[in-house]
Amino acid sequence: MKLLKFIFITLVLLSSFGCKKKEVPKSEFEKEVLNSVFVEIVDSIYMDRRMMLGPPPPLFNSKTNKVDTTGHAAELKKYLQYKDSIKNIKKRILLGVYDQVGKISSFETEMISKEVDLSNFAYDTLKEGEEFKFDLKSFKNNKKFRFENTSKYLHEKEWNLNDKSNSLIPVGTIFISRIQFDKTKKSGILSAGASCGGGKCGRGFLVLIENKAGKWKVNKIIHLWTS
């Protein structure tokens, strides 16, 4: 009888342990959150090198010392048609992604502290150190974007923005930082940036994210800098 009672208590204890929900490791939690908001962030901030050059200006006639608008209307129309043609392309947009994800830089932290009180936000510890590699495999079937590591291509500073025909390099690049979470793990802060290449244009952002009804979403994006 005592043996049966012991077996019964043991089975009850084992079943109660089995019902406990497994905790997600801190590093994996951060990666999962980043994966869930990545595309939403990209869609809000990416820059397209094909669209960054402005309309052609009218020519200046040095002999008459006046602006010559002859043929400018036709050139302007051609430019607008080109922009419309880019928007109507059905092919997925090729973007380069810097896959090393590190902490927000000290420069950005200083800028961010002017917008948000960071005292309630902190990083989780990562077993693999301060940085981790962002895995793009999760987004290989995205319908709008085709993401590739920037390391596959010529460095973005060497891209020729005047070469509009080159479809073999990304239209722009994206980088993201690690996430600082608040104590409740319901809100987070990260930085993100976008470039169109050629060393001509870049923008940096503060991204505020929130867990709403079990789903992580972008709550607000604040433009921090332009270069």
N, C-alpha and C positions, 0 to 999 in steps of 0.2 A: 504493500500500500504506500509506504514511504517512497519507494522507488518510483511508482507511478506519479506521485505528487511532485517529486523532484523533476521528472521528465516534463510534466505539464508546465511547471513554472519556467523551466529552461526554454521550452518552445514559445511561451508567451513573451519572454524577454527577447528572444531572437527575432520574433516577428515585429516587436516594437522598434528594435534597432533597424530592421529592414525597411520600415515605413518612413524612417527619417529621410528628409530630402537632402540629397547630396549638395554640398556647397560648391559653387563654381569658383575655381581658383581666381585670385584677384587679377592676375595677368590676363586670364582668359575672359573674365568679365569685361575688362576694358576693351579688349579686342572685339568682343561681340557688340558692344555699344558703338564702337567706331564703325564697324561694318554696317550697322543698322542706319547710321546717319550719313555715311560717306557720299552716296549718290545724290542725296538731297543737298548736301553742301556744294558738291561739284556743280550741280545744275544751277546753283545760285551765283557762283563766282567765276566760272571758267572764262578764259579769254581766247578768242579765235583769231589767229594771226591773219587769216584771209579777210577779216573784217576790220582790222585795226587801222589800216591806212585810210586817211580821210579822202574826201572828193578832190579831184584835180583842180588846182587853182587856175584862173585865167592867166594867160601869158602876159608878161610885161615887155612892152616895146621900148627898148633903150633909146631908139632914135627919136621917137615922139615923146618919150618920157611919160607914156600913158599905158594904162592896162588895155590889152587887146582882147576883147571878148569874142572875136571871130571864131566860130566853131566850138566855143566853150559849152554852149547848151547841148550840143550833140555829145561831147565828152562826158558831161554830167549825166546825161540820160544813159549812156553806156555804163557808167559807174553804178548807177542805181539798179540797172538791170542785172549787173554782176552780183550785187549784194542780194538781190531777190533770188537769183539762181542758187547761191550758197544756202540760203534759208530753205529752199525747196528740195535740196538733195536728200534722198532717202537713205543714203549710205550712213552707217554709224560713224560718229565723230571720234577720230583717233586722238586720244589725250595721253601725254606722258605723265607718269606718277613717280615722285620720289618715294621710294619704298622704305627708307629709314625713318622711323617715327621716334622723335625725341621730345624732351621737355620743351615747353615754351621758352624762347630765348629771353635773356635778361632785358634786352632792348624792348621786346614785345611786352614783357611783364610790367615794365615801367609804364608803357602806354596803356596797357589794360587796366592797371590800378587806378587810372584816371576815370575809367568808365565803370568799373565794378570793384566792389570790396572783395579782395581775394582771401581775406582772413578765414573764411568758412570753407575754403576749397583746398584740397590737398591731393597729391598723387598717391596711388596705391603702390606698394612695393612690387617690383617685378623680379622674378628669379633670374631672368637673363640679363639684368642690368638696367641702365637708364633708358636704353633704346630697344626697340624691337622692329622686326621686318614686317611690313604690311603685305599681306597675302592677297593678291589680285584675283586669285582663282574664283573667289566667291562672286565675282562680277563678270565672268567671261560670257554670260548669256544676256547681259544688259542690252536692251533694245536700242537705246539712244547712243551710248558711249562704248567705244572699244578702248579699254585701258591697257597700257603697256608700260613696263619700267623704263624710265628715262635713260638708263644705262645702255639700252639697245640702240640708241641714236646718237648722232652728232650732238655735242653740247649745245644747248638752246641759244647761247650767246652767239653762236656761229650760224644760226639760221638766217636765211635771206628772206626778209619779209616782202621783198618785191617779187619774189618768185612765187606767183600764185598757183602755178601748175603742179608744184611738187606735193603729191599726195602720199609720199613715202615717209614723211616725217609728221609728228603730231601737230595739231593746230595750236597746241599750247601745253603748258605743264601745270601740275597741281602738287602742292605739298600740304601736309597736315601734321599737327603736333599730337602729343599725348594729351589725355584728358585729365583735368583736375576735377574731382568729384566733391560735392558737399558731404557733410556727415551722414545725411539720410540716404545717399546714393540715388537721389531723385533728380538732381540737377548736376550739370557739368559744364566746364569751360575748356575750350581748346582754341588754338589759332590755326588759320589756314591761309594759303596764298596761291595766287595764280599768275601766270606769265604767258605772254604771247610769243616770247622768244626774241632773238636778235638783240638782246640787251636794251630793247626800246621801251618795254612796258611791263610793269608788274604791280600787283596790288596785294595788300595784306589785310586780314580780317580777324576779328574776334567772333567766335561762334558760341552762342549760349544754347545748350540743349536741355531738354526736360523729358522725364518719363511720365507720359500721360496715359493712364489706363493700361499700363503694362507695355506701352510702346514708346521707344525713344524717338523724339522728333526735334527738329531745329526750332528753337523758340525765337531767336533773334540773331541777326548778323550785323555786326558793326564794322564799318570801313575804318581801318586804322591808318594805313599809309598807302602812298602811290609813288612809284619810281619810274 
